[in-house]
Amino acid sequence: MHRLLPLLVAVPLLGAALLAALGRVLPRVVAESVGCAVSAGTAALAVVLLPHASPPLVEWAGGWEPVRGYGVGIVLVGDGPGLGMAALVSLLTLAALAYSWRSFDEPPHGHTGAFPALMLLFQAGMCGFAIAGDLFNAFVWFELMGVVAYALTGHRVEEARAVQGALTFAIVTSLGGYALLMGIALLYARTGELAMAEIGRGLDAGGPPDALVLAGFVLVLTGLLVKAAAVPFHFWLPDAHAVAPTPVCMLLSGVMVQLGVFGVWRIHGSVFSGPGGLPAGDVERVLMVLGAVTAAIGALMCWYQRHIKRLLAYSTIAHTGLFLLGVGTLTPEGDDGVALYVIGHAGVKAALFACTGILLDRFGSVDEHVLHGRAGALRGVAVMFAAAALGLAGLPPFGTALGKSVTEEAVGGPLTVLYVVVSAVTAGAVLRVAARVFLGLGPRPREARGEDAYETTGNGEEPETEQRLVRVPDTMTAVPALLLAGALAAGAVPGFADAVARAMSEATTAGLVHTSVHWTPVGIVLGLVSTLLAVGLAAVAVTRPELLAPPARALPLRRLQSGHVGDYVAWLLVGTTVLGVLALPAVLTG
């Protein structure tokens, strides 16, 4: 079975090449059918390989196996987490392509294969990163997904804002990629190896960590955290979401950002977790501080948005912080909880973007204030939007609720309160949008003036369809419904959570430590508390908007999202420095 691993990357690459070559002559229905078939086939292959992932499947591409312990080939590792991420990537790609089926107005005109080809390339890069067993090729796939994401974000090249958002995205994440490459170079210089497991053994043989190991850790972590959109590396994500097509947003927030967190988990466990890496206490401090700050700032900025796509982007940032907190526990329970949380969040967040895309294509706006009461006729969309908000809050039995419950138990203490508050605030912001846009509740918001005018409104957006929708296509409503059903099944289907936990334990402890993942009374109560708090926040925001309006002291925080790429680069350097300071005791005490 291990020989099938390269197909997870080769199949979408070949599909993209076929569509790029024949896109000018293929009818649109054929081009889109090929895209859907390729992504579905890749997802099926990942699912078929999952039962065979213990022990992990290992394939040296091209037969370049190690000689006398030294390897220069490309190694692919198919364990439970990697294959699970590849399956999730492929299923969300299929959902995004199905969502845009025969409705998405894709330039360049006359080349029907351009958009699905780019989507398949994006899928290939993400799948390659998920199963990469060596650092350099992880970087290659990391950059492939980045380059394609730039092109997809600026796909509507006739719009200056789209090009600017894509350029900002490209500059910031490319700098993160350079940091990752420099970190890999330092680790290669120390160990002479590129395979993750071999680098880890080489570091362990060299004794306690020194300044070179610390620099390698900080640079590698910087590159991954930029992709994960953790604070203060996050500024590119809201700007990219504001201009990216809806199917692309479904992938950016649904799975690409989570791959950054996955990379942190994978590389720490394979490279830096031994005696030659960084002590567990120092890594825990780095991830806990970064996770808490990311969750808090993401939730606060999410609440203050009226541009719905930016609001959802900041919600993704907030939940990235929660994922980092779970990974930062460095425990099997934390890993299991985050894995379930990521699966549930992918379905919920992709569904929210799909519903937001319907609003954009129907009304030409994603401005919460301008859309006040205008979407009352879209009852099905309203139900899905509200259900997704409740899933975001952690309402049982959504997969997000079960993942949140397990992770809360792993982090314990005051951080449990942070999970409840962040979930409630982000979900409350989404429920506030639903109440105003679909139900027309509350007074009609006044136009921003003075210092509030700094906020991006989201009005006057161009629909992504050839013309504004009069009737919403069935595919555009079926996709979010299926995504929500999947997010619900992740928490409700008996045995699914245990299967996820078993896959995680076999990848990290060779199956020696297996945690039981199940609903607990405390977890259910905390999920209900965060849900009720979200509903209460939304109710107050709608009925008494002045009570929860952004105060003047929040303006400096909002101004940090300036849109100037130079500011974002400066914050990237600040973030790298902070990582170094937080991890420095590992060297001083070593």
HELIX and SHEET records of a PDB file:
HELIX    1   1 HIS A    2  LEU A    4  5                                   3    
HELIX    2   2 LEU A    7  LEU A   22  1                                  16    
HELIX    3   3 ARG A   28  LEU A   49  1                                  22    
HELIX    4   4 LEU A   50  HIS A   52  5                                   3    
HELIX    5   5 GLY A   80  TYR A   99  1                                  20    
HELIX    6   6 ALA A  114  ILE A  131  1                                  18    
HELIX    7   7 LEU A  135  THR A  153  1                                  19    
HELIX    8   8 ALA A  160  THR A  191  1                                  32    
HELIX    9   9 MET A  196  ALA A  205  1                                  10    
HELIX   10  10 ALA A  211  ALA A  228  1                                  18    
HELIX   11  11 TRP A  236  VAL A  243  1                                   8    
HELIX   12  12 THR A  246  LEU A  251  1                                   6    
HELIX   13  13 LEU A  252  MET A  256  3                                   5    
HELIX   14  14 VAL A  257  ILE A  267  1                                  11    
HELIX   15  15 HIS A  268  PHE A  272  3                                   5    
HELIX   16  16 ALA A  280  TRP A  303  1                                  24    
HELIX   17  17 ILE A  308  GLY A  328  1                                  21    
HELIX   18  18 PRO A  332  PHE A  363  1                                  32    
HELIX   19  19 ARG A  379  ALA A  393  1                                  15    
HELIX   20  20 GLY A  399  VAL A  411  1                                  13    
HELIX   21  21 PRO A  414  LEU A  439  1                                  26    
HELIX   22  22 GLY A  450  TYR A  454  5                                   5    
HELIX   23  23 ASP A  474  ALA A  492  1                                  19    
HELIX   24  24 PHE A  496  THR A  508  1                                  13    
HELIX   25  25 PRO A  521  THR A  543  1                                  23    
HELIX   26  26 PRO A  545  LEU A  548  5                                   4    
HELIX   27  27 ALA A  552  ALA A  554  5                                   3    
HELIX   28  28 LEU A  555  ARG A  559  1                                   5    
HELIX   29  29 VAL A  565  ALA A  583  1                                  19    
HELIX   30  30 PRO A  585  THR A  589  1                                   5    
SHEET    1   A 2 LEU A  57  ALA A  61  0                                        
SHEET    2   A 2 ILE A  74  GLY A  78 -1                                        
END                                                                             
